[in-house]
Amino acid sequence: EEKILEILNDSNHPSKSLIEIGDELNIKSAEDLKALQDTLDNLIKKGTIYYSNKKKKYLLFENSTLLKGKLVIASGGYGFVILGNGKKDVYIKEANLNNAISNDIVILEMIDYEKNEGRVLRVIARDEKNIVGEFYTLDGKHFVHPDRKNIKRDILIPEGMTHGAVDGHKVVVKPSGNLNTREFSGEIIAIIGHKNEVGVDMLSFVYEY
């Protein structure tokens, strides 16, 4: 990783392709090239470097025009990305959230500097806090509708991860760590009770907070 960062820290050629980085590292075998690709992917996930799909090149995140921060979504569906370090929060329309949810760490690009408005490009770290919601089945698939109003997407529960939940159950869900899928999925880790049972609403609040 250190050698890759040194290569990309080049003021004359700040962005480089996989092959160009491989040449500078004197990589000869397909196995070593695969290891390089895996290392680059890991640096992208950490937000240290960025890959431009348009140019097919890598560059240091700090040398790009992109921004990184924590997303907070309001009950109205829009959000703000908190950049910190005294920088003004960036407004994100609901249509530009790109499947991100509240408390995600995201990479964004500015689309209107006058309005201080941006668009989320990708999520690099997901909020791992458990989510409480109501379980239901639709067209043979299982979902949980979150109680939190700032989560606008229902959570897909794959087969084998429902753990006995039935329609109407209030449940606790552990979100999936897979950030590359457009489906927001998770696993049920606790069944609180049926929504019509006395005291379940209060228990749901306790589990959430």
C-alpha positions, 0 to 999 in steps of 0.5 A: 500500500505504501508503494502504491501511495508513493507512486500516486503521489506524483504531481506531474502524473497524479492519476495512473492506470492499473498497468502503469502502477504495475509497471512501476512496481515491476510486476510480471505475473498475473498472480502479482497483478491480481494481488495489486488489484486487490490492494487497490480495491482495499484502498478504494474501500478505505477512501484513500484512493479513488478510481475514475470509471471514465478515465480508468485511472486511480488517484489519491483521494486528496488530489481529487475534487471529491469530498468525504463525510458522514451522511445524516438524513432528515425525516423529509427524505433529503440529507446533509453530509457533514464534512467537519473541519469547519466546512459547510455541510453539503445538501443532498436531494433524496434522488441523489442519495444513491441508496445511502442511509443515515450515518453512512460515511460517503464519497460525494461530488459537488453538483451546484456550488452556489447551493452547496449541493452534492450527489453521493457517489458511493458508501465506504462505511455503513452504520452498523447500528442494529435496526428495529422494524416490522417484518413482512413478506411481499411476492415471496421475498421477506422485508423489514420496514424500519421504524426510523423515519430517516431510513427510507428503504426497506431491508431485504431479509434473505432466505435462512436469515428470518429466524422464525419471523412472521408478518407483523413481527417487530424485529431487530435487524443487523444490516449487511456489510455488503456495500456493493449491492443496490439492495439493502439487506440484513439478518434478523437477530431478535424477535421482539413480538407481534406489533399488536401485543401489549408493550411491544411498541415500548420494547421496540423503542428500548431495542432501538435506543 
